[in-house]
């Protein structure tokens, strides 16, 4: 198995982006209950602090602060992606290379992460999560996007993300 170069700092805060294989669809928001359950189960097994998360139709962004004693973000994302994919197993036909590796063909392989190194970096990542639905033309105001941790913090619990 390939060993990717990732900065693994116990107690550090990271910004993540995970994308579906096919961009432009609405799989994540159409199946938000399955994604929430996959996330809930995984975080219960391997706790992490999540200052922000936003789910868009075909990708998501999250900020996680790792526990002080370990770094498990790769394993958490692996489990979340696997659980969500398994819940939707009948909806996707993987290509041959993914089938050989027992992948379902839903998510892009890997994910993007960035270690947050300053307060300015943290504020920028938080703002990116908050405003991303506006950038994608999904809503006119960030607080109107139902699949965001910011919406929940502002008192709208009709569509919590966690």
C-alpha positions, 0 to 999 in steps of 0.5 A, a space after each residue: 500500500 502506498 504511504 502518502 506524505 501527510 503531516 501528522 501532528 497530534 493535537 493539530 487542526 486540519 482543513 479537509 476537502 473530500 470529493 465524489 468521483 463524479 462532480 456535479 451530482 447531488 449524491 451527498 445532499 440527496 443521501 444526507 441521512 446516510 452520510 450523517 450516520 456514517 459520520 456519527 458512528 465513526 466519530 463515536 469510535 474515534 473522537 475528534 473536535 469538529 469546529 466546522 463542516 459543510 456538506 455540498 452536493 458533490 463534496 464536503 469541507 471539514 475542520 478537525 482538531 486531532 486529540 493530543 495523543 494521536 492522529 487518526 484523520 486518515 482512518 476516520 475518513 476511510 471509515 466515513 467514506 466506506 460506511 456511506 458507500 456501503 449504504 449506497 452500494 446499489 447506486 454506483 458501478 465502479 470502474 475495473 481498477 476500483 473493482 479490483 481494489 474492492 472500492 465502490 467508485 463513489 468517492 475520489 481516492 484520497 482526500 486533501 488536507 491542510 494543517 492549520 498553523 495560525 489563527 489567520 489560517 483557522 479564520 480563513 478555513 472557517 470562512 471558507 466552510 461558511 461561505 462555500 455554498 454561496 460560492 457554488 451558487 446554492 444559496 444567497 446567504 450562508 445561513 440559508 444552507 441547511 447542511 452546515 455546522 454554521 446553520 445549526 449554531 445560528 439556531 436553525 436545527 431543522 437540518 443539522 449536519 451532525 
